[in-house]
Amino acid sequence: MEDKIRERLNELRVHLQADGGDLEVVEVIGKTVKLRLQGACGTCPHATITIKDGLERILREEIDPEIVIERVA
C-alpha cells in the first residue's frame, strides 16, 4: 500500500507545483501518511484544505478509505 500511496502523491505533485509549491512524503506508517508542504503551499492559509479535501480525499477514494494524512513541519 505504501508504494501506491507514494506513487499517487507523486502524480498529484504537479498540481501543487503549478501553484509554486510542492510536497515531500516524510513517512508512511500503515495508513497514516506524514507529509510536508513546501514552497508556496507550505505557507498557504489553505494548506489544511489542500491536504484534507484534496490529497487525503483522493487517496481515500482511490486506495483505502482509512488513509489519514498528517502535516509535519
N, C-alpha and C positions, 0 to 999 in steps of 0.2 A: 504494500500500500504506500510506503514511503516514496518509492520510485514514481508511482502515479501522481502523488501529490506534488513532488518536486517538478516533474515534467509539466504538469498543468500550470503551476505557478510560473514556470519559466516561459510558457506560452503567453500568459497574461501580462508579463512584464512590459511588453511593447505598449500597452495602453498607458501604463504609468510613465514610461519613457517618453511618450508623446507629449506629456504634460510637464516634462523636466524632472521627473522623479524616477525612482526605481525601488526594488525590494531585494532583500537578502534573506534567504531562509537560514536561520540560525541553527535550528534544531527541529527534528520531528520525533516525538515520543508517542508511539501508538497513534492515537487520533488527535493529538494536540500538536499544532504547528506553531513554532515560535519564529516570528519574522520581524525584521527591522525595515522600516520605510526609510528611504534615502532621498537626498536631493529635495526638490520642491515638495514631494509627498511627506517627507519627514517633518516638515514644519507646517503643513497644511491643517487648518482647523477642521477640515472634513475627513481627516485620516481615519477616524473610527468608522465613519460611514463607508469609506472605501474598503476597509477590512471586513466589517460585518455584513453590509448589504451587497458588497461586490465580491471580493475574493472568497470569503467564507461561504457565502450562499452558493457560488458556483461549485466549489469543492464538495459541498454537501449534496447538491443536486446530481453531480456527475460521478462522484466517487463513493462517499459514505455520509449519511445524514447525521452522524455523530461527530464529525470533524469540527474542531474548535481552533480558531486562530487567536493567538495571544501576541500582542505587540510588545516588543522589548526595545529598550533604548540603545 
